[in-house]
Amino acid sequence: MFNQVASRQELEIVAKALNERNFKAEIVSTKEAALEKLLEILPEGAEVMTASSTSLNEIGFTDYLATKGSKLVSLHEKINQENDQNKRSLMRRHAVAADYFLASPNAVTKDGLIVAVDATGSRVGAMPYAAGKLILLVGAQKITSNLEAAMQRIREYVFPLEDQRALKAYGAHSSFGKWVILENEVNPERIKVILVEESLGF
């Protein structure tokens, strides 16, 4: 029910709705095209922070950013290299205001609402205002009919999968900590949404 891939026609409706809300939306056909589009958007030398994202992993961006040949500056890598826990915590807080913050929301409604949630707020904290520019990657299975369905998708489908991932990755369960709903953006150049005609993440 919550993993059905939206058609091209449905994605075009979503893209139109997103653009009307000042979210600049584009549709690409494949994971490979999504990575190509992402690298096209990001300027050389840009400081980039990535939220924990299965979608970014699946298109190959996480691996690209970790390579020495990347044209980008990975704030995530800088944080991981810091051994002092207090300094690392401060760097994480500052990273939500990165020049470019990349993430994947949990659901997007057909009328253009973007919904995301995480346990601590480290992923969603950048979305409303802090990040200079926000780039969101959306698999076609994340489209829902309305806000109620989006929240149901997250609670009943996404959360069990994220909980399993968190337990494996961090040795701790996830939780519904911080919710964010993006309804509009005053700066039409701040938020870009890449809609992919394939299933990405969960």
C-alpha positions, 0 to 999 in steps of 0.5 A: 500500500505504501510502497507503490511507485507513482506513475509519470503522470502522477509525478508530473502532478506532484511536480506542478504542485511543488513548483506552485509552492516555490519548491523547484521540482524536477523529474528524472527517470533513474537512480543514475539520472538522479545522481547526475542531476545532483552533481549538476546542481552542486557547485565545485567546492561547495560545503555539503552536509548529508542527512542519514539517507538510504536514498542517497546511498542507493543512488551512489552519492554517499560513496561519491562524497566519501571519495578523494576525487569528490569536487565537494567538501563533506561536512559529515566527513569532517565531523567524523574526523573529530575525536572530541565529543563536545566539538563533534556535537557543536559541529553537528549543530552548525552543519544544519546550516550548511551551504547545501543540505541533502536529504530525503523526506518520508513522504510528499503529498500530491498537492505538494506538501513535504513531510519528514520526521526523525528521532533527534532533529539532526535530519529535519532541523535544516529543512525549515530554515537553517540550510542555505540550500536544501536538496531533497531526493524523492523516490516515486513510492513516497507519493501519497494522496494527502497529509493524513496518508503521508503521516499514516505511511510514516507511522505504519510503513516507514517507521518499522523499517527505520527502527530496524535500520537504526537498531542495526546501525546504532544499537538503539531503537528510533522514535518519533521525535521531530516532525517537519511539514514544508508547505511553502518556501519564500525563496524560490531558489532555496529548495530543490526536489528531485523526483525519481521514477523509481523506488528509492529508500523507504 
